[in-house]
Structures are given as structure tokens and as C-alpha cells.
């Protein structure tokens, strides 16, 4: 693997981890100035052999709200990326 490929892969992994961190902040914990202190989505799961199994989330909001969630997540990840980018 070339150095450039390794750098792009590391950058992708950081963006993915940031997105996975920010989305629950917006959807579950209501940490959004635009959307307010609301919870969006509902975890769907089951029990299998005494262990919880995640089956994703039930979407209980409109497409318009989904776009607003995506915009909030994108904005937060962009701000974090710009703060962490070397000058």
C-alpha cells in the first residue's frame, strides 16, 4: 500500500468514526441547536441466546427531518475536521 493510500484510508476511518459519534449525539441525546432536545429514531432489537441483537433503528421521522439530521451531522463533522486540520 502506498503512503498516499494509507493516508486516505486513515482519513476515511477518522471521518467514519466521527460520523458514528456525532449521529447519536444529534438523534438520541438531542444535542442539536437546530433540531432541539428531541430524540429521533428508536432502536429495534431482539434477544437471541440471552444476548441482545441490534436490528438497526426504526425511523419515526419525516424525510425533511432526516435531511435536517444529516445537515447537523455534516456540519458537526466538518467543524471537527477543520479544528483538527493542520494549519
Number of C-alpha atoms within 10 A of each C-alpha: 5 6 8 9 10 11 11 11 12 12 13 12 12 13 16 13 12 18 18 13 13 19 19 16 15 24 21 16 14 16 18 16 9 12 16 11 14 12 17 22 15 13 12 12 13 11 9 8 7 7 8 10 12 11 10 11 12 12 13 12 11 10 10 9 13 16 11 14 19 15 13 21 23 16 13 18 21 15 12 13 15 11 10 9 8 6 5
